[in-house]
């Protein structure tokens, strides 16, 4: 599992870690049922604080993406975390922020749709390359 963290980024490390794990699950580099590295192990590998990894794992557990099994975390089945009601709150929050920015910039629905399509292609191409 390859996780890239940019220590110089303005995005908090725990958020980067969350998105890296989500990306890994989305592109099937991290599989359902797969055991994640321990908090201490991943923190050591990435050279980050173990509380940062713990926070990321806990938030992913709250979303239903990770399950706690004793002292370890495993990736939940996609169907199971889709059934978890919190995904709706996460998506609503993300969309709210996107729409606020869309309105702030005065983008039309066509502009927004084009931007969405461009980014979708970028993500799909990047996932294929990985």
N, CA, C and O atoms as CSV, one atom per row, in Angstrom:
chain,resi,resn,atom,element,x,y,z
A,1,UNK,N,N,0.859,-1.172,0.000
A,1,UNK,CA,C,0.000,0.000,0.000
A,1,UNK,C,C,0.902,1.231,0.000
A,1,UNK,O,O,1.769,1.385,0.859
A,2,UNK,N,N,0.677,2.101,-0.982
A,2,UNK,CA,C,1.462,3.324,-1.091
A,2,UNK,C,C,0.613,4.500,-0.650
A,2,UNK,O,O,-0.444,4.773,-1.220
A,3,UNK,N,N,1.090,5.187,0.369
A,3,UNK,CA,C,0.407,6.372,0.872
A,3,UNK,C,C,1.392,7.524,0.772
A,3,UNK,O,O,2.501,7.466,1.305
A,4,UNK,N,N,0.964,8.573,0.077
A,4,UNK,CA,C,1.818,9.743,-0.078
A,4,UNK,C,C,1.275,10.879,0.781
A,4,UNK,O,O,0.112,11.265,0.665
A,5,UNK,N,N,2.128,11.398,1.632
A,5,UNK,CA,C,1.775,12.515,2.505
A,5,UNK,C,C,2.728,13.663,2.195
A,5,UNK,O,O,3.943,13.473,2.133
A,6,UNK,N,N,2.175,14.848,2.003
A,6,UNK,CA,C,2.979,16.040,1.740
A,6,UNK,C,C,3.049,16.848,3.030
A,6,UNK,O,O,2.086,17.511,3.415
A,7,UNK,N,N,4.194,16.783,3.686
A,7,UNK,CA,C,4.354,17.472,4.963
A,7,UNK,C,C,4.363,18.993,4.808
A,7,UNK,O,O,4.209,19.714,5.794
A,8,UNK,N,N,4.540,19.487,3.586
A,8,UNK,CA,C,4.556,20.928,3.326
A,8,UNK,C,C,3.169,21.455,2.940
A,8,UNK,O,O,2.983,22.666,2.825
A,9,UNK,N,N,2.208,20.570,2.743
A,9,UNK,CA,C,0.867,20.967,2.321
A,9,UNK,C,C,0.133,21.703,3.430
A,9,UNK,O,O,0.378,21.483,4.616
A,10,UNK,N,N,-0.782,22.590,3.013
A,10,UNK,CA,C,-1.630,23.273,3.998
A,10,UNK,C,C,-2.778,22.372,4.456
A,10,UNK,O,O,-3.458,22.682,5.434
A,11,UNK,N,N,-2.994,21.255,3.750
A,11,UNK,CA,C,-4.015,20.283,4.144
A,11,UNK,C,C,-3.483,19.485,5.329
A,11,UNK,O,O,-2.383,18.937,5.260
A,12,UNK,N,N,-4.249,19.413,6.410
A,12,UNK,CA,C,-3.780,18.651,7.583
A,12,UNK,C,C,-3.416,17.213,7.213
A,12,UNK,O,O,-4.042,16.601,6.348
A,13,UNK,N,N,-2.408,16.698,7.876
A,13,UNK,CA,C,-1.897,15.362,7.565
A,13,UNK,C,C,-2.974,14.301,7.729
A,13,UNK,O,O,-3.055,13.384,6.913
A,14,UNK,N,N,-3.808,14.401,8.765
A,14,UNK,CA,C,-4.841,13.385,8.959
A,14,UNK,C,C,-5.827,13.383,7.782
A,14,UNK,O,O,-6.315,12.324,7.388
A,15,UNK,N,N,-6.123,14.568,7.219
A,15,UNK,CA,C,-7.020,14.627,6.059
A,15,UNK,C,C,-6.356,14.013,4.832
A,15,UNK,O,O,-7.000,13.294,4.069
A,16,UNK,N,N,-5.071,14.294,4.642
A,16,UNK,CA,C,-4.349,13.672,3.526
A,16,UNK,C,C,-4.388,12.159,3.654
A,16,UNK,O,O,-4.604,11.450,2.671
A,17,UNK,N,N,-4.177,11.667,4.869
A,17,UNK,CA,C,-4.175,10.231,5.117
A,17,UNK,C,C,-5.548,9.625,4.817
A,17,UNK,O,O,-5.642,8.565,4.199
A,18,UNK,N,N,-6.603,10.298,5.256
A,18,UNK,CA,C,-7.964,9.830,4.967
A,18,UNK,C,C,-8.177,9.709,3.466
A,18,UNK,O,O,-8.664,8.685,2.986
A,19,UNK,N,N,-7.811,10.757,2.719
A,19,UNK,CA,C,-8.035,10.740,1.270
A,19,UNK,C,C,-7.148,9.719,0.564
A,19,UNK,O,O,-7.567,9.124,-0.428
A,20,UNK,N,N,-5.947,9.511,1.052
A,20,UNK,CA,C,-5.078,8.491,0.461
A,20,UNK,C,C,-5.677,7.093,0.665
A,20,UNK,O,O,-5.643,6.262,-0.243
A,21,UNK,N,N,-6.218,6.840,1.842
A,21,UNK,CA,C,-6.835,5.531,2.104
A,21,UNK,C,C,-8.103,5.385,1.270
A,21,UNK,O,O,-8.331,4.330,0.679
A,22,UNK,N,N,-8.929,6.426,1.213
A,22,UNK,CA,C,-10.146,6.366,0.385
A,22,UNK,C,C,-9.784,6.114,-1.074
A,22,UNK,O,O,-10.427,5.311,-1.750
A,23,UNK,N,N,-8.740,6.813,-1.560
A,23,UNK,CA,C,-8.303,6.622,-2.946
A,23,UNK,C,C,-7.854,5.177,-3.163
A,23,UNK,O,O,-8.171,4.569,-4.185
A,24,UNK,N,N,-7.120,4.636,-2.201
A,24,UNK,CA,C,-6.666,3.252,-2.302
A,24,UNK,C,C,-7.818,2.264,-2.369
A,24,UNK,O,O,-7.764,1.289,-3.118
A,25,UNK,N,N,-8.855,2.514,-1.590
A,25,UNK,CA,C,-10.041,1.645,-1.627
A,25,UNK,C,C,-10.771,1.826,-2.953
A,25,UNK,O,O,-11.209,0.851,-3.563
A,26,UNK,N,N,-10.902,3.080,-3.400
A,26,UNK,CA,C,-11.626,3.357,-4.645
A,26,UNK,C,C,-10.959,2.716,-5.856
A,26,UNK,O,O,-11.641,2.213,-6.748
A,27,UNK,N,N,-9.620,2.734,-5.892
A,27,UNK,CA,C,-8.943,2.154,-7.059
A,27,UNK,C,C,-8.503,0.709,-6.828
A,27,UNK,O,O,-7.716,0.153,-7.594
A,28,UNK,N,N,-9.033,0.112,-5.749
A,28,UNK,CA,C,-8.840,-1.312,-5.443
A,28,UNK,C,C,-7.386,-1.674,-5.133
A,28,UNK,O,O,-6.991,-2.831,-5.278
A,29,UNK,N,N,-6.589,-0.686,-4.707
A,29,UNK,CA,C,-5.240,-0.973,-4.228
A,29,UNK,C,C,-5.292,-1.428,-2.770
A,29,UNK,O,O,-4.376,-2.083,-2.272
A,30,UNK,N,N,-6.387,-1.065,-2.101
A,30,UNK,CA,C,-6.678,-1.535,-0.748
A,30,UNK,C,C,-8.020,-2.248,-0.845
A,30,UNK,O,O,-9.023,-1.638,-1.216
A,31,UNK,N,N,-8.044,-3.515,-0.517
A,31,UNK,CA,C,-9.231,-4.337,-0.734
A,31,UNK,C,C,-10.101,-4.478,0.509
A,31,UNK,O,O,-9.624,-4.375,1.639
A,32,UNK,N,N,-11.375,-4.716,0.273
A,32,UNK,CA,C,-12.291,-5.023,1.367
A,32,UNK,C,C,-11.753,-6.223,2.133
A,32,UNK,O,O,-11.291,-7.201,1.545
A,33,UNK,N,N,-11.822,-6.129,3.453
A,33,UNK,CA,C,-11.327,-7.207,4.306
A,33,UNK,C,C,-9.841,-7.118,4.607
A,33,UNK,O,O,-9.338,-7.842,5.466
A,34,UNK,N,N,-9.134,-6.240,3.909
A,34,UNK,CA,C,-7.696,-6.103,4.126
A,34,UNK,C,C,-7.424,-5.457,5.472
A,34,UNK,O,O,-8.069,-4.480,5.851
A,35,UNK,N,N,-6.460,-6.018,6.187
A,35,UNK,CA,C,-6.065,-5.442,7.467
A,35,UNK,C,C,-5.126,-4.275,7.203
A,35,UNK,O,O,-4.181,-4.377,6.422
A,36,UNK,N,N,-5.410,-3.166,7.872
A,36,UNK,CA,C,-4.571,-1.981,7.742
A,36,UNK,C,C,-3.361,-2.120,8.660
A,36,UNK,O,O,-3.408,-2.848,9.651
A,37,UNK,N,N,-2.276,-1.418,8.329
A,37,UNK,CA,C,-1.131,-1.424,9.258
A,37,UNK,C,C,-1.579,-0.884,10.615
A,37,UNK,O,O,-2.510,-0.083,10.695
A,38,UNK,N,N,-0.920,-1.322,11.665
A,38,UNK,CA,C,-1.255,-0.792,12.984
A,38,UNK,C,C,-1.000,0.712,12.992
A,38,UNK,O,O,-0.259,1.233,12.157
A,39,UNK,N,N,-1.616,1.392,13.934
A,39,UNK,CA,C,-1.433,2.839,14.053
A,39,UNK,C,C,0.048,3.165,14.230
A,39,UNK,O,O,0.580,4.053,13.564
A,40,UNK,N,N,0.688,2.459,15.107
A,40,UNK,CA,C,2.117,2.697,15.377
A,40,UNK,C,C,2.972,2.406,14.145
A,40,UNK,O,O,3.892,3.159,13.826
A,41,UNK,N,N,2.661,1.313,13.462
A,41,UNK,CA,C,3.424,0.920,12.277
A,41,UNK,C,C,3.295,1.964,11.160
A,41,UNK,O,O,4.297,2.369,10.570
A,42,UNK,N,N,2.060,2.396,10.872
A,42,UNK,CA,C,1.855,3.368,9.797
A,42,UNK,C,C,2.473,4.711,10.153
A,42,UNK,O,O,3.073,5.364,9.300
A,43,UNK,N,N,2.333,5.125,11.398
A,43,UNK,CA,C,2.941,6.383,11.835
A,43,UNK,C,C,4.458,6.327,11.643
A,43,UNK,O,O,5.067,7.285,11.167
A,44,UNK,N,N,5.053,5.205,12.016
A,44,UNK,CA,C,6.500,5.038,11.844
A,44,UNK,C,C,6.912,5.054,10.386
A,44,UNK,O,O,7.892,5.702,10.021
A,45,UNK,N,N,6.159,4.336,9.543
A,45,UNK,CA,C,6.478,4.279,8.111
A,45,UNK,C,C,6.390,5.650,7.456
A,45,UNK,O,O,7.195,5.979,6.585
A,46,UNK,N,N,5.406,6.454,7.877
A,46,UNK,CA,C,5.194,7.768,7.258
A,46,UNK,C,C,5.965,8.880,7.967
A,46,UNK,O,O,6.064,9.996,7.457
A,47,UNK,N,N,6.508,8.570,9.139
A,47,UNK,CA,C,7.236,9.580,9.900
A,47,UNK,C,C,6.323,10.658,10.465
A,47,UNK,O,O,6.675,11.837,10.507
A,48,UNK,N,N,5.131,10.224,10.903
A,48,UNK,CA,C,4.165,11.164,11.468
A,48,UNK,C,C,3.754,10.697,12.861
A,48,UNK,O,O,4.055,9.574,13.266
A,49,UNK,N,N,3.074,11.557,13.575
A,49,UNK,CA,C,2.639,11.268,14.933
A,49,UNK,C,C,1.569,10.177,14.942
A,49,UNK,O,O,0.676,10.181,14.096
A,50,UNK,N,N,1.651,9.251,15.884
A,50,UNK,CA,C,0.667,8.168,15.928
A,50,UNK,C,C,-0.737,8.679,16.234
A,50,UNK,O,O,-1.713,8.031,15.856
A,51,UNK,N,N,-0.870,9.826,16.911
A,51,UNK,CA,C,-2.194,10.395,17.171
A,51,UNK,C,C,-2.857,10.867,15.870
A,51,UNK,O,O,-4.082,10.876,15.754
A,52,UNK,N,N,-2.031,11.255,14.902
A,52,UNK,CA,C,-2.544,11.672,13.593
A,52,UNK,C,C,-3.150,10.476,12.868
A,52,UNK,O,O,-4.238,10.574,12.302
A,53,UNK,N,N,-2.451,9.356,12.887
A,53,UNK,CA,C,-2.969,8.131,12.263
A,53,UNK,C,C,-4.219,7.674,12.995
A,53,UNK,O,O,-5.203,7.289,12.364
A,54,UNK,N,N,-4.190,7.714,14.320
A,54,UNK,CA,C,-5.346,7.312,15.111
A,54,UNK,C,C,-6.571,8.155,14.749
A,54,UNK,O,O,-7.670,7.621,14.607
A,55,UNK,N,N,-6.384,9.468,14.600
A,55,UNK,CA,C,-7.496,10.348,14.246
A,55,UNK,C,C,-8.058,9.986,12.871
A,55,UNK,O,O,-9.274,9.916,12.693
A,56,UNK,N,N,-7.181,9.760,11.908
A,56,UNK,CA,C,-7.627,9.399,10.561
A,56,UNK,C,C,-8.388,8.069,10.586
A,56,UNK,O,O,-9.468,7.962,10.004
A,57,UNK,N,N,-7.833,7.065,11.253
A,57,UNK,CA,C,-8.496,5.766,11.338
A,57,UNK,C,C,-9.861,5.901,12.019
A,57,UNK,O,O,-10.842,5.302,11.578
A,58,UNK,N,N,-9.916,6.690,13.094
A,58,UNK,CA,C,-11.182,6.857,13.823
A,58,UNK,C,C,-12.234,7.514,12.934
A,58,UNK,O,O,-13.388,7.086,12.930
A,59,UNK,N,N,-11.853,8.546,12.180
A,59,UNK,CA,C,-12.813,9.201,11.283
A,59,UNK,C,C,-13.257,8.263,10.163
A,59,UNK,O,O,-14.421,8.282,9.763
A,60,UNK,N,N,-12.339,7.448,9.658
A,60,UNK,CA,C,-12.715,6.452,8.644
A,60,UNK,C,C,-13.621,5.370,9.245
A,60,UNK,O,O,-14.505,4.846,8.568
A,61,UNK,N,N,-13.395,5.045,10.504
A,61,UNK,CA,C,-14.281,4.107,11.194
A,61,UNK,C,C,-15.673,4.728,11.354
A,61,UNK,O,O,-16.681,4.049,11.159
A,62,UNK,N,N,-15.730,6.007,11.705
A,62,UNK,CA,C,-17.019,6.697,11.856
A,62,UNK,C,C,-17.806,6.703,10.548
A,62,UNK,O,O,-19.035,6.641,10.555
A,63,UNK,N,N,-17.091,6.779,9.426
A,63,UNK,CA,C,-17.751,6.746,8.117
A,63,UNK,C,C,-18.129,5.328,7.701
A,63,UNK,O,O,-18.873,5.138,6.738
A,64,UNK,N,N,-17.622,4.339,8.420
A,64,UNK,CA,C,-17.927,2.952,8.084
A,64,UNK,C,C,-16.958,2.345,7.087
A,64,UNK,O,O,-17.166,1.217,6.638
A,65,UNK,N,N,-15.906,3.064,6.730
A,65,UNK,CA,C,-14.939,2.556,5.757
A,65,UNK,C,C,-13.994,1.564,6.412
A,65,UNK,O,O,-13.622,0.562,5.802
A,66,UNK,N,N,-13.605,1.835,7.645
A,66,UNK,CA,C,-12.782,0.901,8.404
A,66,UNK,C,C,-13.593,0.317,9.551
A,66,UNK,O,O,-14.483,0.968,10.098
A,67,UNK,N,N,-13.272,-0.906,9.900
A,67,UNK,CA,C,-13.870,-1.576,11.049
A,67,UNK,C,C,-12.762,-1.891,12.042
A,67,UNK,O,O,-11.656,-2.267,11.654
A,68,UNK,N,N,-13.062,-1.738,13.313
A,68,UNK,CA,C,-12.087,-2.083,14.350
A,68,UNK,C,C,-12.286,-3.548,14.717
A,68,UNK,O,O,-13.381,-3.968,15.090
A,69,UNK,N,N,-11.220,-4.304,14.607
A,69,UNK,CA,C,-11.221,-5.713,15.011
A,69,UNK,C,C,-10.119,-5.879,16.051
A,69,UNK,O,O,-8.931,-5.913,15.730
A,70,UNK,N,N,-10.542,-5.981,17.285
A,70,UNK,CA,C,-9.620,-6.008,18.416
A,70,UNK,C,C,-8.777,-4.744,18.375
A,70,UNK,O,O,-9.318,-3.643,18.478
A,71,UNK,N,N,-7.482,-4.875,18.228
A,71,UNK,CA,C,-6.622,-3.687,18.201
A,71,UNK,C,C,-6.209,-3.290,16.788
A,71,UNK,O,O,-5.304,-2.474,16.614
A,72,UNK,N,N,-6.858,-3.855,15.786
A,72,UNK,CA,C,-6.496,-3.576,14.399
A,72,UNK,C,C,-7.709,-3.024,13.657
A,72,UNK,O,O,-8.845,-3.114,14.123
A,73,UNK,N,N,-7.430,-2.452,12.494
A,73,UNK,CA,C,-8.492,-1.959,11.632
A,73,UNK,C,C,-8.449,-2.728,10.324
A,73,UNK,O,O,-7.378,-3.017,9.791
A,74,UNK,N,N,-9.641,-3.058,9.810
A,74,UNK,CA,C,-9.752,-3.700,8.504
A,74,UNK,C,C,-10.702,-2.868,7.643
A,74,UNK,O,O,-11.544,-2.127,8.150
A,75,UNK,N,N,-10.539,-3.013,6.328
A,75,UNK,CA,C,-11.390,-2.288,5.389
A,75,UNK,C,C,-12.734,-2.991,5.307
A,75,UNK,O,O,-12.806,-4.199,5.081
A,76,UNK,N,N,-13.785,-2.228,5.493
A,76,UNK,CA,C,-15.152,-2.745,5.428
A,76,UNK,C,C,-15.510,-3.056,3.965
A,76,UNK,O,O,-14.903,-2.522,3.037
A,77,UNK,N,N,-16.493,-3.917,3.786
A,77,UNK,CA,C,-17.033,-4.172,2.456
A,77,UNK,C,C,-17.715,-2.905,1.952
A,77,UNK,O,O,-18.420,-2.237,2.709
A,78,UNK,N,N,-17.512,-2.571,0.682
A,78,UNK,CA,C,-18.081,-1.348,0.114
A,78,UNK,C,C,-19.589,-1.295,0.329
A,78,UNK,O,O,-20.133,-0.244,0.667
A,79,UNK,N,N,-20.259,-2.414,0.135
A,79,UNK,CA,C,-21.713,-2.442,0.299
A,79,UNK,C,C,-22.109,-2.068,1.722
A,79,UNK,O,O,-23.135,-1.423,1.942
A,80,UNK,N,N,-21.285,-2.480,2.688
A,80,UNK,CA,C,-21.589,-2.191,4.086
A,80,UNK,C,C,-21.436,-0.721,4.421
A,80,UNK,O,O,-22.265,-0.165,5.142
A,81,UNK,N,N,-20.376,-0.070,3.906
A,81,UNK,CA,C,-20.268,1.334,4.268
A,81,UNK,C,C,-21.170,2.221,3.430
A,81,UNK,O,O,-21.412,3.372,3.792
A,82,UNK,N,N,-21.675,1.701,2.309
A,82,UNK,CA,C,-22.715,2.437,1.582
A,82,UNK,C,C,-24.003,2.461,2.395
A,82,UNK,O,O,-24.755,3.435,2.347
A,83,UNK,N,N,-24.254,1.395,3.137
A,83,UNK,CA,C,-25.460,1.314,3.961
A,83,UNK,C,C,-25.357,2.174,5.210
A,83,UNK,O,O,-26.370,2.509,5.824
A,84,UNK,N,N,-24.131,2.533,5.586
A,84,UNK,CA,C,-23.921,3.386,6.755
A,84,UNK,C,C,-24.470,4.778,6.430
A,84,UNK,O,O,-24.076,5.375,5.428
A,85,UNK,N,N,-25.357,5.290,7.248
A,85,UNK,CA,C,-26.003,6.568,6.981
A,85,UNK,C,C,-25.081,7.768,6.995
A,85,UNK,O,O,-25.440,8.815,6.457
A,86,UNK,N,N,-23.892,7.654,7.599
A,86,UNK,CA,C,-23.022,8.824,7.700
A,86,UNK,C,C,-22.430,9.239,6.360
A,86,UNK,O,O,-21.991,10.381,6.223
A,87,UNK,N,N,-22.402,8.346,5.361
A,87,UNK,CA,C,-21.850,8.734,4.062
A,87,UNK,C,C,-22.639,9.898,3.486
A,87,UNK,O,O,-22.086,10.762,2.804
A,88,UNK,N,N,-23.942,9.914,3.767
A,88,UNK,CA,C,-24.790,10.993,3.259
A,88,UNK,C,C,-24.378,12.343,3.863
A,88,UNK,O,O,-24.316,13.350,3.158
A,89,UNK,N,N,-24.101,12.354,5.159
A,89,UNK,CA,C,-23.655,13.585,5.818
A,89,UNK,C,C,-22.325,14.061,5.240
A,89,UNK,O,O,-22.137,15.256,5.008
A,90,UNK,N,N,-21.411,13.132,5.008
A,90,UNK,CA,C,-20.101,13.482,4.446
A,90,UNK,C,C,-20.273,14.088,3.058
A,90,UNK,O,O,-19.682,15.122,2.745
A,91,UNK,N,N,-21.086,13.439,2.230
A,91,UNK,CA,C,-21.304,13.943,0.865
A,91,UNK,C,C,-22.031,15.282,0.886
A,91,UNK,O,O,-21.690,16.179,0.116
A,92,UNK,N,N,-23.022,15.429,1.749
A,92,UNK,CA,C,-23.741,16.707,1.859
A,92,UNK,C,C,-22.785,17.832,2.236
A,92,UNK,O,O,-22.851,18.924,1.671
A,93,UNK,N,N,-21.896,17.565,3.191
A,93,UNK,CA,C,-20.941,18.576,3.631
A,93,UNK,C,C,-19.996,18.963,2.496
A,93,UNK,O,O,-19.750,20.147,2.265
A,94,UNK,N,N,-19.468,17.967,1.791
A,94,UNK,CA,C,-18.558,18.252,0.675
A,94,UNK,C,C,-19.268,19.030,-0.435
A,94,UNK,O,O,-18.728,20.003,-0.961
A,95,UNK,N,N,-20.466,18.602,-0.781
A,95,UNK,CA,C,-21.212,19.286,-1.843
A,95,UNK,C,C,-21.584,20.711,-1.447
A,95,UNK,O,O,-21.556,21.619,-2.278
A,96,UNK,N,N,-21.928,20.902,-0.194
A,96,UNK,CA,C,-22.251,22.239,0.298
A,96,UNK,C,C,-21.067,23.186,0.065
A,96,UNK,O,O,-21.238,24.295,-0.441
A,97,UNK,N,N,-19.875,22.734,0.440
A,97,UNK,CA,C,-18.678,23.550,0.268
A,97,UNK,C,C,-18.387,23.815,-1.212
A,97,UNK,O,O,-17.989,24.919,-1.583
A,98,UNK,N,N,-18.583,22.817,-2.035
A,98,UNK,CA,C,-18.365,22.987,-3.474
A,98,UNK,C,C,-19.353,23.990,-4.049
A,98,UNK,O,O,-18.971,24.862,-4.829
A,99,UNK,N,N,-20.603,23.874,-3.674
A,99,UNK,CA,C,-21.635,24.772,-4.204
A,99,UNK,C,C,-21.398,26.210,-3.739
A,99,UNK,O,O,-21.591,27.150,-4.510
A,100,UNK,N,N,-20.981,26.385,-2.483
A,100,UNK,CA,C,-20.661,27.732,-1.999
A,100,UNK,C,C,-19.551,28.336,-2.863
A,100,UNK,O,O,-19.648,29.493,-3.272
A,101,UNK,N,N,-18.507,27.568,-3.142
A,101,UNK,CA,C,-17.414,28.060,-3.992
A,101,UNK,C,C,-17.890,28.332,-5.419
A,101,UNK,O,O,-17.469,29.305,-6.044
A,102,UNK,N,N,-18.765,27.473,-5.927
A,102,UNK,CA,C,-19.320,27.670,-7.262
A,102,UNK,C,C,-20.051,29.012,-7.330
A,102,UNK,O,O,-19.865,29.779,-8.275
A,103,UNK,N,N,-20.882,29.288,-6.324
A,103,UNK,CA,C,-21.641,30.542,-6.274
A,103,UNK,C,C,-20.705,31.735,-6.087
A,103,UNK,O,O,-20.878,32.772,-6.729
A,104,UNK,N,N,-19.722,31.586,-5.213
A,104,UNK,CA,C,-18.757,32.649,-4.948
A,104,UNK,C,C,-18.038,33.062,-6.236
A,104,UNK,O,O,-17.813,34.247,-6.480
A,105,UNK,N,N,-17.684,32.071,-7.052
A,105,UNK,CA,C,-16.969,32.329,-8.301
A,105,UNK,C,C,-17.891,32.683,-9.455
A,105,UNK,O,O,-17.426,33.070,-10.527
A,106,UNK,N,N,-19.194,32.555,-9.243
A,106,UNK,CA,C,-20.151,32.874,-10.300
A,106,UNK,C,C,-20.147,31.882,-11.444
A,106,UNK,O,O,-20.416,32.246,-12.589
A,107,UNK,N,N,-19.841,30.622,-11.138
A,107,UNK,CA,C,-19.820,29.597,-12.186
A,107,UNK,C,C,-21.241,29.192,-12.559
A,107,UNK,O,O,-22.128,29.109,-11.710
A,108,UNK,N,N,-21.429,28.944,-13.837
A,108,UNK,CA,C,-22.722,28.439,-14.295
A,108,UNK,C,C,-22.755,26.928,-14.086
A,108,UNK,O,O,-21.733,26.307,-13.794
A,109,UNK,N,N,-23.939,26.350,-14.240
A,109,UNK,CA,C,-24.038,24.889,-14.124
A,109,UNK,C,C,-23.205,24.212,-15.211
A,109,UNK,O,O,-22.617,23.156,-14.976
A,110,UNK,N,N,-23.152,24.819,-16.407
A,110,UNK,CA,C,-22.330,24.262,-17.484
A,110,UNK,C,C,-20.844,24.317,-17.131
A,110,UNK,O,O,-20.107,23.363,-17.382
A,111,UNK,N,N,-20.403,25.447,-16.543
A,111,UNK,CA,C,-19.011,25.563,-16.106
A,111,UNK,C,C,-18.700,24.488,-15.071
A,111,UNK,O,O,-17.669,23.818,-15.139
A,112,UNK,N,N,-19.611,24.335,-14.113
A,112,UNK,CA,C,-19.426,23.363,-13.051
A,112,UNK,C,C,-19.393,21.944,-13.610
A,112,UNK,O,O,-18.561,21.132,-13.208
A,113,UNK,N,N,-20.297,21.653,-14.531
A,113,UNK,CA,C,-20.351,20.331,-15.147
A,113,UNK,C,C,-19.055,20.037,-15.911
A,113,UNK,O,O,-18.522,18.930,-15.836
A,114,UNK,N,N,-18.558,21.026,-16.638
A,114,UNK,CA,C,-17.308,20.846,-17.390
A,114,UNK,C,C,-16.148,20.605,-16.427
A,114,UNK,O,O,-15.304,19.743,-16.672
A,115,UNK,N,N,-16.109,21.358,-15.344
A,115,UNK,CA,C,-15.075,21.190,-14.333
A,115,UNK,C,C,-15.143,19.797,-13.708
A,115,UNK,O,O,-14.118,19.153,-13.488
A,116,UNK,N,N,-16.349,19.348,-13.429
A,116,UNK,CA,C,-16.553,18.009,-12.881
A,116,UNK,C,C,-16.009,16.952,-13.848
A,116,UNK,O,O,-15.275,16.053,-13.439
A,117,UNK,N,N,-16.369,17.062,-15.127
A,117,UNK,CA,C,-15.934,16.078,-16.129
A,117,UNK,C,C,-14.413,16.073,-16.281
A,117,UNK,O,O,-13.804,15.008,-16.386
A,118,UNK,N,N,-13.796,17.259,-16.293
A,118,UNK,CA,C,-12.334,17.350,-16.407
A,118,UNK,C,C,-11.658,16.648,-15.232
A,118,UNK,O,O,-10.702,15.893,-15.410
A,119,UNK,N,N,-12.165,16.905,-14.038
A,119,UNK,CA,C,-11.564,16.303,-12.853
A,119,UNK,C,C,-11.813,14.809,-12.775
A,119,UNK,O,O,-10.950,14.057,-12.321
A,120,UNK,N,N,-12.976,14.377,-13.210
A,120,UNK,CA,C,-13.274,12.947,-13.248
A,120,UNK,C,C,-12.281,12.228,-14.158
A,120,UNK,O,O,-11.773,11.162,-13.807
A,121,UNK,N,N,-12.004,12.805,-15.322
A,121,UNK,CA,C,-11.032,12.196,-16.248
A,121,UNK,C,C,-9.633,12.174,-15.645
A,121,UNK,O,O,-8.914,11.183,-15.779
A,122,UNK,N,N,-9.241,13.267,-14.978
A,122,UNK,CA,C,-7.924,13.309,-14.324
A,122,UNK,C,C,-7.795,12.200,-13.292
A,122,UNK,O,O,-6.784,11.501,-13.237
A,123,UNK,N,N,-8.830,12.047,-12.476
A,123,UNK,CA,C,-8.798,11.026,-11.423
A,123,UNK,C,C,-8.757,9.633,-12.031
A,123,UNK,O,O,-7.986,8.783,-11.586
A,124,UNK,N,N,-9.579,9.395,-13.042
A,124,UNK,CA,C,-9.594,8.070,-13.678
A,124,UNK,C,C,-8.249,7.761,-14.314
A,124,UNK,O,O,-7.755,6.639,-14.201
A,125,UNK,N,N,-7.646,8.750,-14.988
A,125,UNK,CA,C,-6.334,8.532,-15.600
A,125,UNK,C,C,-5.271,8.284,-14.549
A,125,UNK,O,O,-4.427,7.403,-14.720
A,126,UNK,N,N,-5.297,9.045,-13.464
A,126,UNK,CA,C,-4.316,8.863,-12.404
A,126,UNK,C,C,-4.467,7.498,-11.752
A,126,UNK,O,O,-3.472,6.850,-11.427
A,127,UNK,N,N,-5.724,7.051,-11.557
A,127,UNK,CA,C,-5.962,5.748,-10.939
A,127,UNK,C,C,-5.480,4.627,-11.857
A,127,UNK,O,O,-4.980,3.608,-11.380
A,128,UNK,N,N,-5.628,4.807,-13.163
A,128,UNK,CA,C,-5.149,3.789,-14.103
A,128,UNK,C,C,-3.638,3.691,-14.077
A,128,UNK,O,O,-3.079,2.600,-14.190
A,129,UNK,N,N,-2.967,4.840,-13.926
A,129,UNK,CA,C,-1.503,4.879,-13.912
A,129,UNK,C,C,-0.919,4.263,-12.655
A,129,UNK,O,O,0.211,3.774,-12.667
A,130,UNK,N,N,-1.680,4.285,-11.572
A,130,UNK,CA,C,-1.175,3.741,-10.302
A,130,UNK,C,C,-1.337,2.288,-10.329
A,130,UNK,O,O,-0.982,1.609,-9.366
